[in-house]
């Protein structure tokens, strides 16, 4: 349907407007879709590292305290 409209010179002005609008929508969707993909894994990785670090630190501290008491 769009191709047939492109061929008609009478709809050229409308066609250029549609093209511009579609191009803007493509840019908008690309901008919206690309940022979340890198942002989602980064927090997951940081949370995983924090979760793994927190239990390791108390485990290391407890044996040291036990060793120093006796």
PDB file of N, H, CA, C and O in Angstrom:
ATOM      1  N   UNK A   1       0.840  -1.206   0.000  1.00  0.00           N
ATOM      2  CA  UNK A   1       0.000   0.000   0.000  1.00  0.00           C
ATOM      3  C   UNK A   1       0.874   1.255   0.000  1.00  0.00           C
ATOM      4  O   UNK A   1       0.609   2.195  -0.750  1.00  0.00           O
ATOM      5  N   UNK A   2       1.897   1.276   0.822  1.00  0.00           N
ATOM      6  H   UNK A   2       2.113   0.513   1.431  1.00  0.00           H
ATOM      7  CA  UNK A   2       2.754   2.470   0.881  1.00  0.00           C
ATOM      8  C   UNK A   2       3.449   2.672  -0.461  1.00  0.00           C
ATOM      9  O   UNK A   2       3.568   3.803  -0.931  1.00  0.00           O
ATOM     10  N   UNK A   3       3.913   1.576  -1.089  1.00  0.00           N
ATOM     11  H   UNK A   3       3.816   0.657  -0.707  1.00  0.00           H
ATOM     12  CA  UNK A   3       4.626   1.705  -2.363  1.00  0.00           C
ATOM     13  C   UNK A   3       3.725   2.330  -3.416  1.00  0.00           C
ATOM     14  O   UNK A   3       4.172   3.180  -4.186  1.00  0.00           O
ATOM     15  N   UNK A   4       2.448   1.914  -3.460  1.00  0.00           N
ATOM     16  H   UNK A   4       2.085   1.223  -2.835  1.00  0.00           H
ATOM     17  CA  UNK A   4       1.534   2.492  -4.444  1.00  0.00           C
ATOM     18  C   UNK A   4       1.365   3.987  -4.182  1.00  0.00           C
ATOM     19  O   UNK A   4       1.286   4.774  -5.126  1.00  0.00           O
ATOM     20  N   UNK A   5       1.310   4.382  -2.920  1.00  0.00           N
ATOM     21  H   UNK A   5       1.374   3.742  -2.154  1.00  0.00           H
ATOM     22  CA  UNK A   5       1.178   5.809  -2.597  1.00  0.00           C
ATOM     23  C   UNK A   5       2.435   6.550  -3.036  1.00  0.00           C
ATOM     24  O   UNK A   5       2.348   7.681  -3.515  1.00  0.00           O
ATOM     25  N   UNK A   6       3.604   5.930  -2.881  1.00  0.00           N
ATOM     26  H   UNK A   6       3.675   5.011  -2.492  1.00  0.00           H
ATOM     27  CA  UNK A   6       4.842   6.601  -3.259  1.00  0.00           C
ATOM     28  C   UNK A   6       4.829   6.930  -4.752  1.00  0.00           C
ATOM     29  O   UNK A   6       5.309   7.989  -5.156  1.00  0.00           O
ATOM     30  N   UNK A   7       4.285   6.032  -5.571  1.00  0.00           N
ATOM     31  H   UNK A   7       3.895   5.171  -5.243  1.00  0.00           H
ATOM     32  CA  UNK A   7       4.325   6.237  -7.020  1.00  0.00           C
ATOM     33  C   UNK A   7       3.468   7.434  -7.422  1.00  0.00           C
ATOM     34  O   UNK A   7       3.811   8.142  -8.368  1.00  0.00           O
ATOM     35  N   UNK A   8       2.370   7.670  -6.729  1.00  0.00           N
ATOM     36  H   UNK A   8       2.091   7.094  -5.960  1.00  0.00           H
ATOM     37  CA  UNK A   8       1.486   8.771  -7.121  1.00  0.00           C
ATOM     38  C   UNK A   8       2.116  10.104  -6.726  1.00  0.00           C
ATOM     39  O   UNK A   8       2.455  10.323  -5.562  1.00  0.00           O
ATOM     40  N   UNK A   9       2.270  10.997  -7.714  1.00  0.00           N
ATOM     41  H   UNK A   9       1.995  10.820  -8.659  1.00  0.00           H
ATOM     42  CA  UNK A   9       2.885  12.289  -7.426  1.00  0.00           C
ATOM     43  C   UNK A   9       1.971  13.134  -6.546  1.00  0.00           C
ATOM     44  O   UNK A   9       2.449  13.990  -5.802  1.00  0.00           O
ATOM     45  N   UNK A  10       0.660  12.903  -6.623  1.00  0.00           N
ATOM     46  H   UNK A  10       0.272  12.207  -7.227  1.00  0.00           H
ATOM     47  CA  UNK A  10      -0.282  13.722  -5.859  1.00  0.00           C
ATOM     48  C   UNK A  10      -0.046  13.540  -4.357  1.00  0.00           C
ATOM     49  O   UNK A  10      -0.240  14.478  -3.585  1.00  0.00           O
ATOM     50  N   UNK A  11       0.378  12.324  -3.933  1.00  0.00           N
ATOM     51  H   UNK A  11       0.536  11.561  -4.561  1.00  0.00           H
ATOM     52  CA  UNK A  11       0.577  12.053  -2.508  1.00  0.00           C
ATOM     53  C   UNK A  11       2.038  12.212  -2.081  1.00  0.00           C
ATOM     54  O   UNK A  11       2.438  11.746  -1.014  1.00  0.00           O
ATOM     55  N   UNK A  12       2.818  12.866  -2.919  1.00  0.00           N
ATOM     56  H   UNK A  12       2.493  13.244  -3.786  1.00  0.00           H
ATOM     57  CA  UNK A  12       4.248  12.942  -2.595  1.00  0.00           C
ATOM     58  C   UNK A  12       4.473  13.666  -1.262  1.00  0.00           C
ATOM     59  O   UNK A  12       5.249  13.212  -0.422  1.00  0.00           O
ATOM     60  N   UNK A  13       3.779  14.803  -1.083  1.00  0.00           N
ATOM     61  H   UNK A  13       3.148  15.171  -1.766  1.00  0.00           H
ATOM     62  CA  UNK A  13       3.961  15.572   0.156  1.00  0.00           C
ATOM     63  C   UNK A  13       3.558  14.732   1.366  1.00  0.00           C
ATOM     64  O   UNK A  13       4.277  14.690   2.364  1.00  0.00           O
ATOM     65  N   UNK A  14       2.414  14.067   1.277  1.00  0.00           N
ATOM     66  H   UNK A  14       1.829  14.101   0.467  1.00  0.00           H
ATOM     67  CA  UNK A  14       1.967  13.214   2.387  1.00  0.00           C
ATOM     68  C   UNK A  14       2.964  12.087   2.607  1.00  0.00           C
ATOM     69  O   UNK A  14       3.260  11.722   3.744  1.00  0.00           O
ATOM     70  N   UNK A  15       3.483  11.536   1.508  1.00  0.00           N
ATOM     71  H   UNK A  15       3.242  11.833   0.583  1.00  0.00           H
ATOM     72  CA  UNK A  15       4.404  10.416   1.609  1.00  0.00           C
ATOM     73  C   UNK A  15       5.679  10.839   2.337  1.00  0.00           C
ATOM     74  O   UNK A  15       6.164  10.115   3.206  1.00  0.00           O
ATOM     75  N   UNK A  16       6.225  12.006   1.990  1.00  0.00           N
ATOM     76  H   UNK A  16       5.831  12.595   1.285  1.00  0.00           H
ATOM     77  CA  UNK A  16       7.445  12.462   2.653  1.00  0.00           C
ATOM     78  C   UNK A  16       7.185  12.630   4.151  1.00  0.00           C
ATOM     79  O   UNK A  16       8.027  12.284   4.980  1.00  0.00           O
ATOM     80  N   UNK A  17       6.015  13.164   4.483  1.00  0.00           N
ATOM     81  H   UNK A  17       5.331  13.445   3.810  1.00  0.00           H
ATOM     82  CA  UNK A  17       5.687  13.318   5.903  1.00  0.00           C
ATOM     83  C   UNK A  17       5.634  11.954   6.597  1.00  0.00           C
ATOM     84  O   UNK A  17       6.150  11.790   7.702  1.00  0.00           O
ATOM     85  N   UNK A  18       4.999  10.972   5.930  1.00  0.00           N
ATOM     86  H   UNK A  18       4.579  11.105   5.032  1.00  0.00           H
ATOM     87  CA  UNK A  18       4.917   9.627   6.533  1.00  0.00           C
ATOM     88  C   UNK A  18       6.324   9.057   6.701  1.00  0.00           C
ATOM     89  O   UNK A  18       6.654   8.484   7.739  1.00  0.00           O
ATOM     90  N   UNK A  19       7.147   9.221   5.663  1.00  0.00           N
ATOM     91  H   UNK A  19       6.879   9.686   4.819  1.00  0.00           H
ATOM     92  CA  UNK A  19       8.521   8.705   5.754  1.00  0.00           C
ATOM     93  C   UNK A  19       9.233   9.324   6.957  1.00  0.00           C
ATOM     94  O   UNK A  19       9.857   8.623   7.754  1.00  0.00           O
ATOM     95  N   UNK A  20       9.129  10.659   7.074  1.00  0.00           N
ATOM     96  H   UNK A  20       8.623  11.228   6.426  1.00  0.00           H
ATOM     97  CA  UNK A  20       9.803  11.339   8.179  1.00  0.00           C
ATOM     98  C   UNK A  20       9.292  10.808   9.519  1.00  0.00           C
ATOM     99  O   UNK A  20      10.075  10.547  10.432  1.00  0.00           O
ATOM    100  N   UNK A  21       7.974  10.653   9.626  1.00  0.00           N
ATOM    101  H   UNK A  21       7.338  10.865   8.884  1.00  0.00           H
ATOM    102  CA  UNK A  21       7.391  10.167  10.882  1.00  0.00           C
ATOM    103  C   UNK A  21       7.882   8.756  11.192  1.00  0.00           C
ATOM    104  O   UNK A  21       8.255   8.458  12.327  1.00  0.00           O
ATOM    105  N   UNK A  22       7.880   7.886  10.177  1.00  0.00           N
ATOM    106  H   UNK A  22       7.577   8.127   9.255  1.00  0.00           H
ATOM    107  CA  UNK A  22       8.350   6.514  10.405  1.00  0.00           C
ATOM    108  C   UNK A  22       9.818   6.526  10.818  1.00  0.00           C
ATOM    109  O   UNK A  22      10.216   5.773  11.707  1.00  0.00           O
ATOM    110  N   UNK A  23      10.617   7.363  10.188  1.00  0.00           N
ATOM    111  H   UNK A  23      10.294   7.974   9.466  1.00  0.00           H
ATOM    112  CA  UNK A  23      12.037   7.432  10.543  1.00  0.00           C
ATOM    113  C   UNK A  23      12.196   7.875  12.002  1.00  0.00           C
ATOM    114  O   UNK A  23      12.993   7.303  12.746  1.00  0.00           O
ATOM    115  N   UNK A  24      11.435   8.893  12.402  1.00  0.00           N
ATOM    116  H   UNK A  24      10.788   9.358  11.797  1.00  0.00           H
ATOM    117  CA  UNK A  24      11.509   9.338  13.797  1.00  0.00           C
ATOM    118  C   UNK A  24      11.103   8.215  14.746  1.00  0.00           C
ATOM    119  O   UNK A  24      11.729   8.020  15.788  1.00  0.00           O
ATOM    120  N   UNK A  25      10.053   7.478  14.383  1.00  0.00           N
ATOM    121  H   UNK A  25       9.545   7.637  13.537  1.00  0.00           H
ATOM    122  CA  UNK A  25       9.616   6.372  15.240  1.00  0.00           C
ATOM    123  C   UNK A  25      10.709   5.313  15.343  1.00  0.00           C
ATOM    124  O   UNK A  25      10.953   4.776  16.423  1.00  0.00           O
ATOM    125  N   UNK A  26      11.376   5.007  14.210  1.00  0.00           N
ATOM    126  H   UNK A  26      11.178   5.443  13.332  1.00  0.00           H
ATOM    127  CA  UNK A  26      12.464   4.025  14.250  1.00  0.00           C
ATOM    128  C   UNK A  26      13.546   4.493  15.218  1.00  0.00           C
ATOM    129  O   UNK A  26      14.010   3.723  16.058  1.00  0.00           O
ATOM    130  N   UNK A  27      13.944   5.761  15.098  1.00  0.00           N
ATOM    131  H   UNK A  27      13.567   6.387  14.415  1.00  0.00           H
ATOM    132  CA  UNK A  27      14.986   6.278  15.991  1.00  0.00           C
ATOM    133  C   UNK A  27      14.503   6.198  17.438  1.00  0.00           C
ATOM    134  O   UNK A  27      15.260   5.820  18.332  1.00  0.00           O
ATOM    135  N   UNK A  28      13.235   6.556  17.662  1.00  0.00           N
ATOM    136  H   UNK A  28      12.620   6.862  16.935  1.00  0.00           H
ATOM    137  CA  UNK A  28      12.704   6.549  19.027  1.00  0.00           C
ATOM    138  C   UNK A  28      12.735   5.138  19.607  1.00  0.00           C
ATOM    139  O   UNK A  28      13.157   4.935  20.745  1.00  0.00           O
ATOM    140  N   UNK A  29      12.280   4.157  18.809  1.00  0.00           N
ATOM    141  H   UNK A  29      11.937   4.322  17.884  1.00  0.00           H
ATOM    142  CA  UNK A  29      12.256   2.786  19.327  1.00  0.00           C
ATOM    143  C   UNK A  29      13.676   2.262  19.524  1.00  0.00           C
ATOM    144  O   UNK A  29      13.942   1.547  20.490  1.00  0.00           O
ATOM    145  N   UNK A  30      14.593   2.614  18.614  1.00  0.00           N
ATOM    146  H   UNK A  30      14.376   3.195  17.830  1.00  0.00           H
ATOM    147  CA  UNK A  30      15.979   2.154  18.774  1.00  0.00           C
ATOM    148  C   UNK A  30      16.552   2.751  20.063  1.00  0.00           C
ATOM    149  O   UNK A  30      17.188   2.043  20.844  1.00  0.00           O
ATOM    150  N   UNK A  31      16.329   4.044  20.287  1.00  0.00           N
ATOM    151  H   UNK A  31      15.812   4.619  19.653  1.00  0.00           H
ATOM    152  CA  UNK A  31      16.857   4.675  21.502  1.00  0.00           C
ATOM    153  C   UNK A  31      16.252   4.030  22.749  1.00  0.00           C
ATOM    154  O   UNK A  31      16.954   3.800  23.735  1.00  0.00           O
ATOM    155  N   UNK A  32      14.950   3.738  22.705  1.00  0.00           N
ATOM    156  H   UNK A  32      14.381   3.924  21.905  1.00  0.00           H
ATOM    157  CA  UNK A  32      14.310   3.143  23.879  1.00  0.00           C
ATOM    158  C   UNK A  32      14.775   1.706  24.092  1.00  0.00           C
ATOM    159  O   UNK A  32      14.926   1.270  25.233  1.00  0.00           O
ATOM    160  N   UNK A  33      15.004   0.961  23.002  1.00  0.00           N
ATOM    161  H   UNK A  33      14.881   1.315  22.075  1.00  0.00           H
ATOM    162  CA  UNK A  33      15.307  -0.468  23.141  1.00  0.00           C
ATOM    163  C   UNK A  33      16.770  -0.688  23.518  1.00  0.00           C
ATOM    164  O   UNK A  33      17.064  -1.617  24.270  1.00  0.00           O
ATOM    165  N   UNK A  34      17.704   0.140  23.019  1.00  0.00           N
ATOM    166  H   UNK A  34      17.466   0.895  22.408  1.00  0.00           H
ATOM    167  CA  UNK A  34      19.123  -0.149  23.249  1.00  0.00           C
ATOM    168  C   UNK A  34      19.548   0.124  24.695  1.00  0.00           C
ATOM    169  O   UNK A  34      20.240  -0.724  25.259  1.00  0.00           O
ATOM    170  N   UNK A  35      19.187   1.245  25.341  1.00  0.00           N
ATOM    171  H   UNK A  35      18.625   1.933  24.883  1.00  0.00           H
ATOM    172  CA  UNK A  35      19.724   1.484  26.692  1.00  0.00           C
ATOM    173  C   UNK A  35      19.340   0.423  27.722  1.00  0.00           C
ATOM    174  O   UNK A  35      20.199   0.039  28.516  1.00  0.00           O
ATOM    175  N   UNK A  36      18.104  -0.074  27.755  1.00  0.00           N
ATOM    176  H   UNK A  36      17.406   0.237  27.109  1.00  0.00           H
ATOM    177  CA  UNK A  36      17.779  -1.051  28.810  1.00  0.00           C
ATOM    178  C   UNK A  36      18.624  -2.321  28.733  1.00  0.00           C
ATOM    179  O   UNK A  36      18.933  -2.902  29.773  1.00  0.00           O
ATOM    180  N   UNK A  37      19.010  -2.773  27.535  1.00  0.00           N
ATOM    181  H   UNK A  37      18.759  -2.301  26.689  1.00  0.00           H
ATOM    182  CA  UNK A  37      19.742  -4.038  27.420  1.00  0.00           C
ATOM    183  C   UNK A  37      21.081  -3.964  28.155  1.00  0.00           C
ATOM    184  O   UNK A  37      21.389  -4.885  28.911  1.00  0.00           O
ATOM    185  N   UNK A  38      21.901  -2.908  27.975  1.00  0.00           N
ATOM    186  H   UNK A  38      21.651  -2.159  27.361  1.00  0.00           H
ATOM    187  CA  UNK A  38      23.142  -2.861  28.765  1.00  0.00           C
ATOM    188  C   UNK A  38      22.894  -2.569  30.244  1.00  0.00           C
ATOM    189  O   UNK A  38      23.654  -3.035  31.093  1.00  0.00           O
ATOM    190  N   UNK A  39      21.852  -1.811  30.569  1.00  0.00           N
ATOM    191  H   UNK A  39      21.234  -1.433  29.879  1.00  0.00           H
ATOM    192  CA  UNK A  39      21.617  -1.454  31.971  1.00  0.00           C
ATOM    193  C   UNK A  39      21.176  -2.669  32.789  1.00  0.00           C
ATOM    194  O   UNK A  39      21.559  -2.790  33.953  1.00  0.00           O
ATOM    195  N   UNK A  40      20.387  -3.562  32.213  1.00  0.00           N
ATOM    196  H   UNK A  40      20.075  -3.463  31.268  1.00  0.00           H
ATOM    197  CA  UNK A  40      19.853  -4.694  32.990  1.00  0.00           C
ATOM    198  C   UNK A  40      20.982  -5.608  33.482  1.00  0.00           C
ATOM    199  O   UNK A  40      20.999  -5.941  34.668  1.00  0.00           O
ATOM    200  N   UNK A  41      21.924  -6.030  32.633  1.00  0.00           N
ATOM    201  H   UNK A  41      21.911  -5.760  31.670  1.00  0.00           H
ATOM    202  CA  UNK A  41      22.973  -6.932  33.142  1.00  0.00           C
ATOM    203  C   UNK A  41      23.890  -6.268  34.161  1.00  0.00           C
ATOM    204  O   UNK A  41      24.360  -6.943  35.077  1.00  0.00           O
ATOM    205  N   UNK A  42      24.161  -4.975  34.037  1.00  0.00           N
ATOM    206  H   UNK A  42      23.780  -4.427  33.293  1.00  0.00           H
ATOM    207  CA  UNK A  42      25.089  -4.316  34.960  1.00  0.00           C
ATOM    208  C   UNK A  42      24.602  -4.402  36.413  1.00  0.00           C
ATOM    209  O   UNK A  42      25.375  -4.818  37.276  1.00  0.00           O
ATOM    210  N   UNK A  43      23.357  -4.028  36.719  1.00  0.00           N
ATOM    211  H   UNK A  43      22.729  -3.690  36.019  1.00  0.00           H
ATOM    212  CA  UNK A  43      22.896  -4.161  38.110  1.00  0.00           C
ATOM    213  C   UNK A  43      22.926  -5.612  38.583  1.00  0.00           C
ATOM    214  O   UNK A  43      23.275  -5.876  39.734  1.00  0.00           O
ATOM    215  N   UNK A  44      22.561  -6.561  37.707  1.00  0.00           N
ATOM    216  H   UNK A  44      22.277  -6.347  36.773  1.00  0.00           H
ATOM    217  CA  UNK A  44      22.589  -7.965  38.111  1.00  0.00           C
ATOM    218  C   UNK A  44      24.004  -8.366  38.524  1.00  0.00           C
ATOM    219  O   UNK A  44      24.197  -9.014  39.552  1.00  0.00           O
ATOM    220  N   UNK A  45      24.991  -7.976  37.716  1.00  0.00           N
ATOM    221  H   UNK A  45      24.835  -7.450  36.881  1.00  0.00           H
ATOM    222  CA  UNK A  45      26.374  -8.347  38.028  1.00  0.00           C
ATOM    223  C   UNK A  45      26.795  -7.691  39.342  1.00  0.00           C
ATOM    224  O   UNK A  45      27.396  -8.343  40.197  1.00  0.00           O
ATOM    225  N   UNK A  46      26.478  -6.386  39.507  1.00  0.00           N
ATOM    226  H   UNK A  46      25.991  -5.857  38.813  1.00  0.00           H
ATOM    227  CA  UNK A  46      26.890  -5.695  40.725  1.00  0.00           C
ATOM    228  C   UNK A  46      26.204  -6.331  41.941  1.00  0.00           C
ATOM    229  O   UNK A  46      26.836  -6.505  42.983  1.00  0.00           O
ATOM    230  N   UNK A  47      24.926  -6.675  41.817  1.00  0.00           N
ATOM    231  H   UNK A  47      24.412  -6.533  40.971  1.00  0.00           H
ATOM    232  CA  UNK A  47      24.222  -7.298  42.947  1.00  0.00           C
ATOM    233  C   UNK A  47      24.856  -8.644  43.266  1.00  0.00           C
ATOM    234  O   UNK A  47      25.053  -8.974  44.435  1.00  0.00           O
ATOM    235  N   UNK A  48      25.179  -9.427  42.234  1.00  0.00           N
ATOM    236  H   UNK A  48      25.019  -9.159  41.284  1.00  0.00           H
ATOM    237  CA  UNK A  48      25.790 -10.738  42.469  1.00  0.00           C
ATOM    238  C   UNK A  48      27.125 -10.572  43.199  1.00  0.00           C
ATOM    239  O   UNK A  48      27.394 -11.287  44.165  1.00  0.00           O
ATOM    240  N   UNK A  49      27.963  -9.633  42.746  1.00  0.00           N
ATOM    241  H   UNK A  49      27.745  -9.052  41.961  1.00  0.00           H
ATOM    242  CA  UNK A  49      29.262  -9.454  43.391  1.00  0.00           C
ATOM    243  C   UNK A  49      29.057  -9.012  44.848  1.00  0.00           C
ATOM    244  O   UNK A  49      29.743  -9.503  45.745  1.00  0.00           O
ATOM    245  N   UNK A  50      28.124  -8.093  45.084  1.00  0.00           N
ATOM    246  H   UNK A  50      27.566  -7.694  44.356  1.00  0.00           H
ATOM    247  CA  UNK A  50      27.881  -7.638  46.458  1.00  0.00           C
ATOM    248  C   UNK A  50      27.379  -8.796  47.324  1.00  0.00           C
ATOM    249  O   UNK A  50      27.826  -8.968  48.458  1.00  0.00           O
ATOM    250  N   UNK A  51      26.457  -9.578  46.789  1.00  0.00           N
ATOM    251  H   UNK A  51      26.094  -9.437  45.868  1.00  0.00           H
ATOM    252  CA  UNK A  51      25.905 -10.689  47.574  1.00  0.00           C
ATOM    253  C   UNK A  51      27.010 -11.686  47.904  1.00  0.00           C
ATOM    254  O   UNK A  51      27.064 -12.193  49.025  1.00  0.00           O
ATOM    255  N   UNK A  52      27.893 -11.974  46.948  1.00  0.00           N
ATOM    256  H   UNK A  52      27.849 -11.562  46.038  1.00  0.00           H
ATOM    257  CA  UNK A  52      28.960 -12.946  47.203  1.00  0.00           C
ATOM    258  C   UNK A  52      29.978 -12.362  48.188  1.00  0.00           C
ATOM    259  O   UNK A  52      30.518 -13.089  49.021  1.00  0.00           O
ATOM    260  N   UNK A  53      30.245 -11.048  48.097  1.00  0.00           N
ATOM    261  H   UNK A  53      29.806 -10.456  47.421  1.00  0.00           H
ATOM    262  CA  UNK A  53      31.256 -10.463  48.986  1.00  0.00           C
ATOM    263  C   UNK A  53      30.752 -10.403  50.435  1.00  0.00           C
ATOM    264  O   UNK A  53      31.516 -10.695  51.355  1.00  0.00           O
ATOM    265  N   UNK A  54      29.502 -10.035  50.654  1.00  0.00           N
ATOM    266  H   UNK A  54      28.881  -9.797  49.907  1.00  0.00           H
ATOM    267  CA  UNK A  54      29.011  -9.846  52.024  1.00  0.00           C
ATOM    268  C   UNK A  54      29.122 -11.124  52.863  1.00  0.00           C
ATOM    269  O   UNK A  54      29.647 -11.054  53.974  1.00  0.00           O
ATOM    270  N   UNK A  55      28.655 -12.293  52.390  1.00  0.00           N
ATOM    271  H   UNK A  55      28.229 -12.350  51.487  1.00  0.00           H
ATOM    272  CA  UNK A  55      28.795 -13.490  53.230  1.00  0.00           C
ATOM    273  C   UNK A  55      30.248 -13.913  53.410  1.00  0.00           C
ATOM    274  O   UNK A  55      30.598 -14.472  54.449  1.00  0.00           O
ATOM    275  N   UNK A  56      31.105 -13.658  52.413  1.00  0.00           N
ATOM    276  H   UNK A  56      30.821 -13.204  51.569  1.00  0.00           H
ATOM    277  CA  UNK A  56      32.506 -14.090  52.529  1.00  0.00           C
ATOM    278  C   UNK A  56      33.192 -13.312  53.649  1.00  0.00           C
ATOM    279  O   UNK A  56      33.966 -13.900  54.405  1.00  0.00           O
ATOM    280  N   UNK A  57      32.934 -12.020  53.780  1.00  0.00           N
ATOM    281  H   UNK A  57      32.305 -11.543  53.166  1.00  0.00           H
ATOM    282  CA  UNK A  57      33.640 -11.209  54.792  1.00  0.00           C
ATOM    283  C   UNK A  57      33.319 -11.710  56.207  1.00  0.00           C
ATOM    284  O   UNK A  57      34.255 -11.904  56.982  1.00  0.00           O
ATOM    285  N   UNK A  58      32.052 -11.930  56.593  1.00  0.00           N
ATOM    286  H   UNK A  58      31.291 -11.773  55.963  1.00  0.00           H
ATOM    287  CA  UNK A  58      31.794 -12.434  57.950  1.00  0.00           C
ATOM    288  C   UNK A  58      32.386 -13.828  58.164  1.00  0.00           C
ATOM    289  O   UNK A  58      32.856 -14.128  59.261  1.00  0.00           O
ATOM    290  N   UNK A  59      32.373 -14.683  57.142  1.00  0.00           N
ATOM    291  H   UNK A  59      31.991 -14.439  56.251  1.00  0.00           H
ATOM    292  CA  UNK A  59      32.960 -16.014  57.306  1.00  0.00           C
ATOM    293  C   UNK A  59      34.446 -15.897  57.640  1.00  0.00           C
ATOM    294  O   UNK A  59      34.955 -16.637  58.483  1.00  0.00           O
ATOM    295  N   UNK A  60      35.137 -14.972  56.984  1.00  0.00           N
ATOM    296  H   UNK A  60      34.723 -14.371  56.300  1.00  0.00           H
ATOM    297  CA  UNK A  60      36.565 -14.813  57.266  1.00  0.00           C
ATOM    298  C   UNK A  60      36.760 -14.189  58.652  1.00  0.00           C
ATOM    299  O   UNK A  60      37.711 -14.534  59.353  1.00  0.00           O
ATOM    300  N   UNK A  61      35.869 -13.272  59.054  1.00  0.00           N
ATOM    301  H   UNK A  61      35.096 -12.992  58.485  1.00  0.00           H
ATOM    302  CA  UNK A  61      36.034 -12.615  60.356  1.00  0.00           C
ATOM    303  C   UNK A  61      35.776 -13.599  61.502  1.00  0.00           C
ATOM    304  O   UNK A  61      36.491 -13.555  62.503  1.00  0.00           O
ATOM    305  N   UNK A  62      34.795 -14.470  61.391  1.00  0.00           N
ATOM    306  H   UNK A  62      34.214 -14.506  60.578  1.00  0.00           H
ATOM    307  CA  UNK A  62      34.459 -15.381  62.492  1.00  0.00           C
ATOM    308  C   UNK A  62      35.636 -16.289  62.869  1.00  0.00           C
ATOM    309  O   UNK A  62      35.967 -16.368  64.052  1.00  0.00           O
ATOM    310  N   UNK A  63      36.281 -16.973  61.923  1.00  0.00           N
ATOM    311  H   UNK A  63      36.012 -16.909  60.962  1.00  0.00           H
ATOM    312  CA  UNK A  63      37.416 -17.820  62.319  1.00  0.00           C
ATOM    313  C   UNK A  63      38.545 -17.010  62.948  1.00  0.00           C
ATOM    314  O   UNK A  63      39.208 -17.497  63.864  1.00  0.00           O
ATOM    315  N   UNK A  64      38.776 -15.783  62.477  1.00  0.00           N
ATOM    316  H   UNK A  64      38.237 -15.387  61.734  1.00  0.00           H
ATOM    317  CA  UNK A  64      39.831 -14.962  63.076  1.00  0.00           C
ATOM    318  C   UNK A  64      39.496 -14.680  64.550  1.00  0.00           C
ATOM    319  O   UNK A  64      40.380 -14.772  65.402  1.00  0.00           O
ATOM    320  N   UNK A  65      38.257 -14.344  64.861  1.00  0.00           N
ATOM    321  H   UNK A  65      37.539 -14.268  64.169  1.00  0.00           H
ATOM    322  CA  UNK A  65      37.868 -14.074  66.250  1.00  0.00           C
ATOM    323  C   UNK A  65      38.042 -15.336  67.099  1.00  0.00           C
ATOM    324  O   UNK A  65      38.540 -15.277  68.223  1.00  0.00           O
ATOM    325  N   UNK A  66      37.625 -16.478  66.543  1.00  0.00           N
ATOM    326  H   UNK A  66      37.221 -16.526  65.630  1.00  0.00           H
ATOM    327  CA  UNK A  66      37.761 -17.731  67.305  1.00  0.00           C
ATOM    328  C   UNK A  66      39.243 -18.003  67.584  1.00  0.00           C
ATOM    329  O   UNK A  66      39.604 -18.423  68.684  1.00  0.00           O
ATOM    330  N   UNK A  67      40.090 -17.764  66.592  1.00  0.00           N
ATOM    331  H   UNK A  67      39.797 -17.424  65.699  1.00  0.00           H
ATOM    332  CA  UNK A  67      41.514 -18.048  66.763  1.00  0.00           C
ATOM    333  C   UNK A  67      42.123 -17.086  67.785  1.00  0.00           C
ATOM    334  O   UNK A  67      43.002 -17.491  68.546  1.00  0.00           O
ATOM    335  N   UNK A  68      41.682 -15.826  67.826  1.00  0.00           N
ATOM    336  H   UNK A  68      40.969 -15.497  67.207  1.00  0.00           H
ATOM    337  CA  UNK A  68      42.285 -14.859  68.747  1.00  0.00           C
ATOM    338  C   UNK A  68      41.818 -15.119  70.184  1.00  0.00           C
ATOM    339  O   UNK A  68      42.587 -14.873  71.113  1.00  0.00           O
ATOM    340  N   UNK A  69      40.587 -15.608  70.406  1.00  0.00           N
ATOM    341  H   UNK A  69      39.962 -15.808  69.651  1.00  0.00           H
ATOM    342  CA  UNK A  69      40.086 -15.805  71.775  1.00  0.00           C
ATOM    343  C   UNK A  69      40.941 -16.818  72.552  1.00  0.00           C
ATOM    344  O   UNK A  69      41.404 -16.480  73.641  1.00  0.00           O
ATOM    345  N   UNK A  70      41.172 -18.025  72.059  1.00  0.00           N
ATOM    346  H   UNK A  70      40.796 -18.300  71.175  1.00  0.00           H
ATOM    347  CA  UNK A  70      41.982 -18.971  72.842  1.00  0.00           C
ATOM    348  C   UNK A  70      43.468 -18.612  72.734  1.00  0.00           C
ATOM    349  O   UNK A  70      44.311 -19.289  73.323  1.00  0.00           O
TER     350      UNK A  70
END
